[in-house]
Amino acid sequence: MKYEDWKKRFIVENPEKGGIIKNMVANDFEIKRENPKFTEYNPKADYSISIPGLPDVVNDGLSDACRRVAEEGSKKQCEILELIDLYTGKQVYYEIGDYDSVGGGKYREFIERNQNGKFAFVHNHPTDGFLSSTDMETFVTTERIQAMISISNDGLKRIAYGDIKDSRLLVDIFSNDVEKVRVKIRNGTLEMVEYKFELQKMLVEKSIENFANLGFWEVDGRV
């Protein structure tokens, strides 16, 4: 997706305020949201997951998790996390987050205690926002997280799947690309709000390109 198309999708133009976020989670840049619109759980939507190469029992477990986090997240208006074991399809960890984040200290403690596990990080996004750079940093830097799955409450699914990992922060992994974006702010090509969005967009796209080596899918189950 080109930046201008992405910008039209996620930002309502408002020169006086530098742009208003539209249906996007961007907490890692601390961008103020004005009147965020929540998506709602729809029992008729398709919340199923089918990752090629995984056994049916695992895909069934992922599908059930997607429906659960979307339904509960819709009721609570927050993010819900389930870690699903990619060997068994069973839920092994559960956490209630806040509006735009989930996966805190207890999640990290669980990961550290389960060095030999292989998990999918299944969580809902209260809006229809794309995978965030925080999502992708978790995916890239955590050896045990081999699938990052986000789902809007009403059924739009994004799935990054891969086993290539790097312990560095995304801004360090893609430092040359980060500098290219920073040049635009220094020479006045981008306003600050545009810079923050373009930086997040670049980090997410580069992460998918370089680390979702087993596949990336966007599947719309909304009805």
C-alpha positions in Angstrom: 0.0 0.0 0.0 1.4 3.4 -1.0 1.8 6.0 1.8 -0.9 8.3 0.3 -3.4 5.4 0.1 -2.5 4.4 3.7 -2.8 8.0 4.8 -6.3 8.4 3.3 -7.4 5.2 5.0 -6.2 6.0 8.5 -6.1 9.8 8.7 -8.9 12.4 8.4 -7.3 15.6 7.2 -7.5 18.4 9.6 -4.7 21.0 9.0 -5.4 22.9 12.2 -4.7 19.8 14.3 -2.2 18.1 12.0 -4.5 15.3 11.1 -6.8 13.1 13.2 -6.3 9.4 13.6 -9.0 7.3 12.0 -9.5 3.8 13.2 -5.9 3.1 14.0 -4.0 2.0 17.1 -0.6 3.8 17.4 0.1 3.8 21.1 3.9 3.4 20.7 4.1 6.9 19.2 1.7 8.4 21.8 -0.4 10.0 19.2 -3.6 11.4 20.6 -6.8 9.8 19.3 -9.9 11.9 19.0 -13.2 10.1 19.4 -11.9 6.6 18.6 -14.5 4.3 17.0 -14.7 0.8 18.4 -15.5 -2.2 16.2 -18.1 -4.6 17.6 -18.1 -8.3 17.8 -20.4 -9.9 15.2 -21.4 -13.5 15.8 -22.0 -14.0 12.0 -18.5 -12.9 11.1 -15.8 -15.5 10.1 -13.1 -15.6 12.8 -11.5 -18.8 11.4 -7.7 -19.2 10.9 -6.1 -21.5 8.4 -2.3 -21.3 8.3 -0.9 -23.7 5.7 1.2 -26.5 7.2 -0.3 -26.4 10.7 -2.5 -29.3 11.8 -6.3 -28.9 11.9 -6.3 -29.0 15.7 -3.9 -26.0 15.9 -5.9 -24.0 13.3 -9.1 -24.8 15.1 -7.5 -23.6 18.4 -6.4 -20.4 16.7 -9.8 -19.8 15.2 -11.5 -20.3 18.6 -9.0 -17.9 20.2 -9.8 -15.2 17.6 -13.5 -15.5 18.3 -13.0 -15.4 22.0 -10.7 -12.3 22.1 -12.9 -10.4 19.7 -16.0 -11.2 21.6 -14.5 -10.4 25.0 -12.6 -7.4 23.7 -15.7 -5.9 22.2 -17.6 -6.2 25.6 -14.7 -4.8 27.6 -13.5 -2.3 24.9 -9.9 -3.4 25.4 -7.3 -5.7 24.0 -7.3 -9.4 25.0 -4.4 -11.7 24.6 -4.3 -15.5 24.3 -1.2 -17.4 23.6 -1.9 -20.6 21.7 0.5 -23.5 21.7 1.4 -24.2 18.1 2.0 -27.9 18.9 -1.4 -28.6 20.5 -3.7 -25.7 19.6 -4.5 -25.1 23.3 -4.6 -21.8 25.1 -1.7 -21.6 27.5 -1.8 -17.9 28.6 -4.5 -15.3 28.9 -4.3 -11.6 29.7 -6.7 -8.6 29.7 -5.0 -5.4 28.5 -6.2 -1.8 28.0 -7.5 0.1 25.0 -4.4 -0.1 22.9 -1.9 -2.6 24.4 -1.6 -6.0 25.9 1.2 -8.3 26.8 2.8 -7.0 30.0 5.1 -8.3 32.7 3.3 -11.5 33.4 3.3 -12.3 29.7 7.1 -11.9 29.5 7.5 -14.0 32.7 5.5 -16.8 31.0 7.7 -16.6 27.9 10.8 -16.8 30.0 9.5 -19.8 31.8 8.7 -21.7 28.6 11.9 -21.6 26.6 11.0 -24.6 24.5 7.5 -23.5 23.5 6.3 -22.3 20.2 3.3 -19.9 20.4 0.9 -17.7 18.5 0.2 -14.3 20.0 -3.5 -13.9 19.3 -5.1 -10.5 20.3 -7.9 -8.3 19.2 -7.6 -4.7 18.1 -10.6 -2.6 19.3 -10.4 -0.6 16.0 -9.6 -2.0 12.6 -6.0 -0.8 13.0 -3.2 -2.7 11.2 -0.5 -4.6 13.0 1.5 -2.0 14.9 5.2 -1.7 15.2 4.9 -2.9 18.8 3.2 -6.1 17.6 5.9 -6.7 15.0 8.7 -5.9 17.5 7.2 -8.6 19.8 7.0 -11.0 16.8 10.6 -10.3 15.6 12.4 -10.3 19.0 10.7 -13.1 20.7 12.0 -16.5 19.8 9.0 -18.4 21.0 6.4 -16.2 19.2 6.2 -17.7 15.7 2.8 -16.2 14.7 1.5 -12.7 15.4 -2.3 -12.6 14.9 -4.4 -9.5 15.3 -8.2 -9.4 14.7 -10.6 -6.5 14.7 -13.6 -7.2 16.9 -15.7 -7.5 13.8 -13.5 -10.0 12.0 -10.6 -8.5 10.0 -7.6 -10.8 10.6 -3.9 -10.1 10.0 -1.4 -13.0 10.4 2.4 -12.8 10.3 4.1 -16.2 10.5 7.8 -16.9 10.6 10.8 -18.3 12.5 13.5 -15.8 11.7 14.3 -13.7 14.8 16.5 -10.8 15.8 16.9 -9.6 19.4 17.5 -5.9 18.4 14.8 -3.2 18.4 13.2 -2.6 15.0 14.7 0.9 14.8 18.1 -0.6 15.1 17.5 -3.5 12.7 16.2 -1.0 10.0 18.4 1.9 11.0 19.2 2.9 7.4 15.5 3.1 6.6 14.7 5.0 9.8 17.3 7.6 8.8 15.7 8.0 5.4 12.4 8.8 7.1 14.1 11.2 9.5 15.8 13.1 6.7 12.2 13.9 5.5 11.4 15.6 8.8 14.7 17.5 8.8 14.2 18.9 5.3 10.6 19.7 5.8 9.2 17.1 3.4 7.0 15.6 6.2 5.2 17.2 9.1 5.7 15.6 12.5 2.4 13.7 12.5 3.1 12.4 9.0 6.6 11.4 10.1 5.3 9.3 12.9 2.8 7.5 10.7 5.4 6.9 7.9 7.9 5.6 10.5 5.4 3.1 11.9 4.3 2.0 8.4 7.9 1.5 7.3 8.8 -0.6 10.4 5.8 -2.8 10.0 6.2 -3.4 6.3 10.0 -4.1 6.7 9.3 -6.5 9.5 6.7 -8.4 7.5 9.0 -8.4 4.4 12.1 -9.7 6.4 10.7 -11.8 9.2 7.3 -13.2 8.1 9.2 -15.8 6.1 6.5 -18.5 6.5 3.7 -16.2 5.3 1.6 -13.1 5.8 -2.1 -13.0 5.3 -4.9 -10.4 5.6 -8.2 -12.1 5.7 -11.5 -10.2 5.9 -14.1 -12.2 7.8 -16.5 -9.2 8.2 -20.0 -9.5 7.0 
